[in-house]
Amino acid sequence: MATIDDVARTAGVSKSTVSNVFSQKRPISKEVTERVLAAARKLNYRPNYWARSLANRTTRIIGLNMPGERVKFSLFHLSLMNGVLNECSLHGYRLLVNSLPKSYLNELPHVSSEPVDGDILLDPVEKDTRIAERIRKNLPVVVIGRPPGDFESKVSYVDNDNVANGENATQYLLRLGHNRILFLNASRYKTVSIDRGLGYRRSLEAAGVPFDPQLLIHKDPDMTSSSFGYSISKEMLMKLPDITAIITDTDKMALGVYRAASEMGIAIPDDLSVIAFSDDSVFAPEFNPPLTGIKLFGEQLGREAAKLLIDQCAAKQHSVKRILISTEMVERGSCAAASQNKGKIQGGMKNE
């Protein structure tokens, strides 16, 4: 098997020149680079990636940590990954996507430390041990979402203004005349859930609509979004037939609401308005009528997060930056003005 010494002799250059051609750590002339690559092809030489990584103390890999995602990524996640991958490609990085839950990693100590130069973390929660661990290890890290508590001043992050998003979705429905609005929120301890819940309550308060704790329900982390949307919306529409609108955390959750409404004979949007925090949905063909949503621009979130992380890896220092990505309300066909006939549901079925 050919070695780096063999390539150097064949190309008539030093071993360090061959190393620099492959690592691109230092500029090498085009003529010398072509000679080295020609020698490598002739000898069928392949540089030892891991040996070079150990020597340089870099892997040219960044991690995307999104634990707990199951079954099928939403278009938001796919768009976000596309944004990260585009930046990785531009700067010569590979991407390691980790969707394993923390409990599983704890059972597998040999994979508990990924070979990455830095990490992008999704879905921060209160007392997020992932952030604390990376700060302790002095590992470059960028968070997509608002970091909790003191971490907000210690790590860079990219986010939407989720307090404003919660306000905007609620205000949109209030303007349509809805005042019994069920909010199927994300899991309780996610910072996005806290922020959107705050925006929801602020809008109700500003409109003089009393906040009803029954109408703010957090996702059970052990349930899929679709099954949660289905079971909870069905339960609540039977329990509180004066509900005329539902806000959902994701398009997948909204899909469950649509299924429940169909089974109960409740027409969307005539009897029930539905809005989701989501990008254009991979489930779009299954929404009839088309789902109104708040476009989060996942690709831009991913691209900006990757830029921040790659800059950190290159600079070897962890400056703290915050980037907020604007959102956009996309009106489709799932919301309409409230009327006196809406919400007249008895025994869990629409009263014909």
Steps between C-alpha positions, in 0.01 A plus 500: 500500500640839398603746770535877511879449464443310172287784365762758602781308321292446185391866484849628589377704797525486877271298724366822654405631153297185433332543838415863425353410160250265665432701815490839317643658815753698294482627141687284248554601138269351238791330320628327815147406610428334165833311517423370849146396406627325186754307710228407752274370222784301346583337833133464601581694817223600739582729793421357843209719603499415870877523537492845344210596726693393810805695386297813426260447791213561257264270313336745255169361629231697677214343689127571476347383826124447476421220747160342518390565139309193395337340198514783245665839495271795434578731210628747761769251606584409141529868406716567803733211411525628142614837633765338720617269221538786253734685736691181578552440128625855446760469776608138461321353803304180537182479707423243768127493583425360844137421580571257785340582836736574789392185684618284210836675478551437872462127434762514223811662648704429187283738296422754770771734369458570129805578283400858425667840508183663629127450543173662395233424761127504425206534739667643813324428828520646849815372676634364170786263589616489137595868510661472844709202388635675191585816692684288755698328223564834325346354182367744238120503518211687340140458607195522273238638736530718809751358750359477853587729791862603538602309187344773286801722571754218463427335164419620150153425372269543204126522556165640393331745736269240649333733749396710200397187309271398786355851506451516123322165469266586789434855378417366153228278646375771736456736204284232338275509807625189680537524877496131599833399352660167587881503484668161456852607589840327486629301799491698824872556563606600149586870484300534176195376691557749781540791257200418282286441808598843630403659168165320504418625850614855422271523198200373694571747780538792258166410342327475837439126458547306826772235488358151557774255612298214354562639153881490515616138479859382460595203287570172673861425395419127482234555232549575133383845396223362280355269767519778761319744271233241426428376852522833685300702248228235497489490879491880535239556227273255680571652839484867394273530194539880496856467362503653152872510416814293564867603481740207459874478554566322169336397176512137614299595809253685278460184292372325813255786561367468143445126550315556828280771349413276205394216726286738707328656200659840571573702187828693462482801482120537525479355851865504604802709397847342515843664477846348547857610557655332199671530166321387186403149595613168353149398600342778287298256281335363816371842614156580361459795520867611475653584837565861607839525668791713613798443272813461713763495220678189622764508226611848603511396867723206410723703270561777756565248778755316287675827410533593867631156595751476215628849587547385860686187389730704276566772757548257791309741722139513610368850446130531585263617226123501461314494167120529472334377180174666397187290451202536269129429541378294203120511472345201330158348554484370857392818681180703470299753697323369809121501498221425741445164333854387569586279792146360535621146558302271727615166631822534306327516161388798295136586564330481163 
